[in-house]
Amino acid sequence: MEVADPMNPSDMLDYTLGQLDDPAREQAEAEIARDPQLAVTIERLSRSIHRLLDDGEEIEVPAGLAARTVTFVVEHDRVEAGRRRSILEFAPRMVPFRWADVAVAASIFFASLLTLVPALQRSKDRMDQAGCGFNLQQLGIGLAQYAALHGQYPHAPADQPGAASGTFAVTLQDSGMLRDVTTLDCPCNGKHPLSRPMPHLKELQGAAPESLRETLPWDYAYHTGYRRPQGAAGPVPAMLTSRIPLLADQPAHVRGRILDGNSPNHGLRGQNVLYSDIHVQWHNDRRVGPFDLDMFLNEDHHPAPGLNVHDAVLVPSLCPYGGW
């Protein structure tokens, strides 16, 4: 059997920027899942690219730079004067000044700015999406490992039926399948709420909703499961062959109500969605399939478990598994 070539630096850069086509991307994701060291390298590359964006840092000019530059130019001109005549000797001593030339130059300058600014913004938006997608893929690897071991994805513990959906991350951490909690923070919304260590599941039992706001401030919405034919809600099983949405940029919500529109993580432009095959896809709206028109609400238009296996509902971390 032919063995695929390992990822080289060029492949890593293309993958981080989201430039690989589906076959190459799937091969890269499979290799990242097999190689923890490669996953760390890709994560560092993604964060390094983010740091290349303008962060407003000012560069301190060395003392005496202007004087040294003038001295260098004067000395260079003196040496060159003895070798050849400057083209400036053939130019007229006075260039006629015309306001029309200034107007043309100014028009070209401003037209260039109008073209450049949107292009820079689009490039930054793509980088933001790629960084968020990388976080979701890292979480997807942990979810896949948990599902392979337990036969289902994380869900409310038996002794905590009213647990918030954000405890999926605590379950992964307690199982040793979440080592970097910063992946729970979308790098695009400018917020970094992870200010203290994550608790254990036992410490969350009976926790008040207000305390959960500080304890589970994740930026991603998690699959709350779906109802079985007998009516009981349960987790997403790992043996499903179809591609199931598991995580996404969380929707805007207030007082137990999901607001209209896309996720605020990306300025309401859309949301990244992680599927059970560890593939991340960008969605411009809340539809995730022909039978699921809203990833944040079930078929009864509630942030609660889906009514069937095709009704995926991704809820914010503070929402209980049973729904609001």
N, C-alpha and C positions, 0 to 999 in steps of 0.2 A: 504494500500500500504506500502510495506517495505521501511523504511528510511535508506539510506546508513549511515554508521558510519562516524563521522567527521574525518578529517585528524589528525593523531597523529604526534609527532615529527619524528618518523621513516618514516612515509609517506612523510612528508615535505622534509626530507633529500633525500629520493629516487627520489622525483619529481624534486628537484633542480639539482640532478646529472643525470637526464634523464634515471633513471633505471626502471620506471613504464611501464607496458605493456599498450596497447591501451585502454582497458576498464577502468583500474585504472587511467590512465593519463587523459582520457576524464572526468571521475568523479571528479578528482582533479581540472581540469581546470574550470569545472562548479561551483565547490564550491568556487574557488578563485574569479570567476566573481560575485558570490553572496555576498561574504564577503570581503569588502574593508580592514578590519583589517587583515584578513588572507593574502591578497595580499601584504600588507606592511611587514608582518612577513616573507613571502617567499622571498621578495626582500632583506630584511636585511640578511637573511640566505645566499642568493646567494653572496652578497657582502662580508660577513664574510668568506665564503669558499675561495673567490678570495684572501682575505688578507692572507690566510694561505700559499699561494705560496711564494716562496723565493723572497723577495724584496730587498735583498742586505744589510739589516740592520745589523750592527755589535752589538753584546752583550758585554757590558762593564763588565769585570771581576772584582769582588770586591777586594779591596786592602787586601793583606795578605792572600788571599785564599790558595796559594801554601804552605805557612808556616803552616797554620792551618791544612791543609790536611796531611802533613808529620807528624806533632805532633800527630794527631789522629791515623794514621797508626802505629806509633811506640808504642803508649800507648796500642792500641788494641793487637798488637803482644805480648807485655809484659804480658798482662793479660791472653791471650790465651795460652802462653807458659807454664803456671803453670797448665793448665787443660789437655792438650793432646800434644803428639808429632806431629810435622809437618811432612807432607809427604816429604818435602824437605830434611829431615834428611836421608831418604832412597835413595835419588837421587845421582848420581855421582857428584863429585865436579866440574868436567870439562866435558862439552858436546862437542864432536868433531864437528868442523866446516867443512861444505861441501858446495862448490859452487853449486852443483847439487840441494841441498835443497833450496837454495836461488832462483835458476832459476825456480824451480817448483812453489814456493810460488808466485814469480812475475808473472808467467804465469797465475795462478789462479786469482790473483788480477786484471790483465788487462782484462782477459776474463769476469770477473764479471762486470767491468766498461763498456765494450762494450755491455753487455746485459742490464745494468741498465739505461744508458743514453737514449736510444730510448724509453724505457718503461716510463721514467719520461716525455719525450717530448710528447708522446701519451696521457698521463694522463693530461698534461697541455692543450693540444689541445682540449680534451673533455670538460675540465672545461671552456675554452674560448667559445666553441660552446654553452654550457649550459647558460653562462652569457648573451651572445648575444640573445639566444632564449628567455630568461626571459624578456629582454627589449622589444622584438618584441611582446610578449604576453601582456605586459602592454599596449603597443600602440594599440594592437588589441582590448582590452577591450574598450578603448576610441572610436575607430572607430566603434565598434558594437553599442555602446550607441548612437553615432551620427546618424548612419544609421537607428536605430530603431525610432529615433525622426523625422528624415527628409525624410526617405524613399529612401535615396541614400547616397553614401559615399562622403566625401569632394571633391570638384572640384573647378575649377576657378570661382571666383565671377562674377556675371553678369556684373558688372562695371569694371572688370579687366580681360578681356578675354585672355590677354597675360601673366597672372600671372605664376610664376614658380611653379612647382609641390610641392616644399617644403613648400608652404603655407598651405598644408593640416594640418601641425602641428599647424600653427598659427590659423587656423579655429577651431581646437580642443581646443586650449587654450582659444580663445575668447568665446567658447561655454561652458567652465568650465569642459571639459572632458580630459584635459591634465594638471596634477598638477606637474609632475616631468619631467622637460625638459632634465634631464640627460639620460632618456631612449632613446633619439634620438642619443646618442653617443655610438657606438659599443665599448665595453670594451676591444676588442681584438687587436685593431690596434695601441695602444699606444698613440693615439692623443685625446686630450680633448679640442675641439675648442669652447665650449660654454662659452665665456668670458664675455657676457653681456646679459641683460634681452631680452627676445623675444619681438619684436614689435607687434602691432596690425595690422590687415589687412589694415585699412585705411592708416596707415603710410607707407605701401609698395607700394601704388598706384604710378605708374610712376617711381619706383626705378630703377637705373642703374644696369646693370649686375654685375659690379665690387662691388657695395655695397651689392648685394645679396650674394656674396661669404662670406662676414663676417656676414651677417644677418641670412642666412639659411644654415649653414655648416653641415647639417645632414649627418649621415653615411649610411642612408637607402634610397633605391629607392622606389618610390610610383607609384601605378597604375594610368596611365594617362587617363583611360577611353577608349571608343571605338566608332567607327562611326556607326550611325544608317543607316537603309536601304536608307534613303533619303540623306545621305552623311554628315550630321552634326555630329560632335563629342560631346559626352556627358559623364556624370559620370557613374560609375557602380551602378546600382540600387540595393537596399537592398533586393528585393523580389526574386532575383535569387536563385534557389534551388541548383545549382551546387556549388562546392567548388572553389572559385576564389582566385588566388594569389593577395594579397594587398600590401605587403611590402617585401623587401629582402635587404640583404647587397648590397650596390650599386656597379655597375661595374666600372672599370677603364675608364676614359673618358678624352678627351682633345679637346679643341676648337670645341665643338659641335659634337664630334664624339665618339661613344662607341667603346672601344678597345676590342680586342679578349680576351678570357680567362675568368676565374672566378673572383670573387670579391677580391680586395686586402685586404679587412678587415681580411681575414683569410689566408693570404699568398698564394692566388690563388688556395687553395685546394678545395674550394667550397663555398656555401653560404646558410645561413638560409633563409627560405621563410615562411612568415606568410600568412595563408589562411583565408578566410572569416568566417570559423568556429572556429577561434582563435587557430588553431592548427599550430605549427611551425614544419617544416620538413627540414632536411638537404639534400641538393642536391650537388652531386659531379660534375655536369655539369649544363648547362643553360636550359636544357629541363624541362618543368613542366607538360607535358602530351603528349599523342599520337598525338594531333593536334597542339601543341605549342612547337616548337623545340628550341626557344630562348626567355627567359623571358624578355630580355632587348631590343629586337627589334621586330617590327611587321612583318607580313608576306611579306611585301615589303622590309624588312631589314633596316628599319628606326626607330630611337627612337621617335616615334610618336604614336598617338592613334591607338589601334588595329583596324583591318579591319572588325572584327565581334566579337561576344560575347565570342568566344573561343580563341581569339587572345589577350592574356594579355601582356601588355607592362609596365614594371617597370622602371622608368627613374630617374636619379639623381635629387637631390633637386633643382639644378639650371636650369634644363631643363623646358621650358614652357609646359603647358598642351597640347598645340597644336603641340609640338615636335620641334626638331632642324632641 
